[in-house]
């Protein structure tokens, strides 16, 4: 592809829609629809799966809502913390922040070119994100839904670091996929712990890591299971809630297996600091904070009025568009975190998810 063609691809959107005012809030007596497209990782340029699987589908739905004259807010942004960003930064020899700045801009340009009409396309590395994530965590912690435990982790002696999540690869113990990540297998979708991998290897240097112990904070999903089950029974069976068959199937499979407490901290530098003195050297696991990005991005647009959308379940309908491998995070872990605060948050009425067409095509 020539440089001229590459420049023209993102030069002008095919069409532009008028932007709504930044004081857009729910209106009494009107149908208020909050639409959230899954936040794409910021470590690469957008691919077909990002476009079709979330943002474009959500954009079509938003246009429908606008045609029906609903009060509609469309939120998306880049997911900027975690090992994916750190690995890309190491590859390019720059800081994680520089990677985020570079690829956030590329994502925004790509979506503009497609005419995707977000009300706000934000970032999870913002001060608003840190504020809201730490506030939610402290409420969960003060409500005794967290615990401290020793986590067995893989550590690379050569690199002198713990290998969290994507820093380690190996064979999936479930489907035998040879290149599973330390947090999830892309082939079968199972969530993993790095120590479960068969023949693990350090992504940086390729050497075999050894198992060491580190103290971490856990979200007590087992303790929250009754609250989550009650929530799921209510929203799935409600006549105003229409979850897809696959979303229900995946979620119920998790619940049937039984929820276990889940580690929500990591031995990394790039992330939101844990606001407890004894854990000041650790950051939150990206999938604890990523979905909270919907809230912080709304706040970056509306300021204190973000709660009019996110703490208003009686008046607001929340619709999520996401990929299939993100379902459990959105239907179980995210709601569990909000329920654990004891506050009245807006929860999803509908989930739309799609197979990652990009992965199929390649």
C-alpha positions, 0 to 999 in steps of 0.5 A: 500500500502506497504512503499516499493511500495510507495517508488518505485512509484516515484523512477524512471521515466518510460522513460526520454526525453532529456531536451531542452537547457535553451536558447530555444527561438522562431525562425524566420520562424519556427512554435513556439508553447508555451504550458501551462498546468494549474498550480495545487494547491500546497496544496495537492498531485497530483490527477488523474484530474491534470494528465489527465486533464492538464499535460499529455494531454499537454505533448502528444501535446508537443511530437507531436509538437516536432515530427513535429520539431516545436520550442516548449516550455512547461510550468507548475508549482505549484500555491502556494498562496491563502487560499488553502495553508493557510488552509493546513498550519493551518491543519499541524501546519506549515508555508505556505512556508513549505507547498509549499516546501513540495508539490512542491517537491511531484508534481515534483516527481509525474510528473517525474514518469509519464515521463512528460517532462516540459521545466520548472516546476516552482512556483508562490511564486518566486521573478519573480512572484512578480515582473511581477504581480506587474508590470502588476498591476501598468500598469493596475492601471496607465491606470485607469482600477482599482477602489477602493471600499468597499467590504462586507466580512464575518468576524469570531469574534471567529478567529478574521479574515476576511474569504476570499475565502476557509476560508468560506463554505456554501450553494450555492445560485444557485444550493443549494450545501451544501458545496460551497466555498466562491469563487466558487461552485465546483458543478455548477461552479458559481464564488461566493462572500462569503457573497452570501452563505446561512448559511455560516460557518467559516472553521476554527472553524465552527461558523457563521461569520458576515458581515463587510466592508473592502476597496479593489481594483477592476479590472474594467472588465465592463470598459474592456468589449469592449476590451475583446469582440474585442479580443474574436471576433478576436481570436475565428473567426480567421482561425488560432484559434480553440477554443473548442465548450465548451470553446466558449460556456462558454466564450460567456455566461459570455459576454452575462451576462455582465462583472462586476468589480471584486475584486482582493485583499484579507485580507490575509498574504500569497500572493503577496503584493499590491504595493500601500502604502494605501493597503500595508496590502493586497495581490492579489487575487490568481486568479489575479496572478495565470495565470501570473505564466505562464509568471514568470515561463518562466522568471525563465527559460529564464531570460529577453528572456521570452518576446520573447515568451510572447510579440510576438503574430505574431510569437508565438502560445499559447495553454492552457490545463486546467480543465473546472472550470478554463475556465473563468479565462483563457478566460476572466480575464487573457486576460482582465488583459493583455489587460488593460496594453496596451502592446502587449502580446501573447494570446491563440489560443487554449484551451483544457479542460477536466472534472475533472475525479478524482472528478467523480471517488470519 
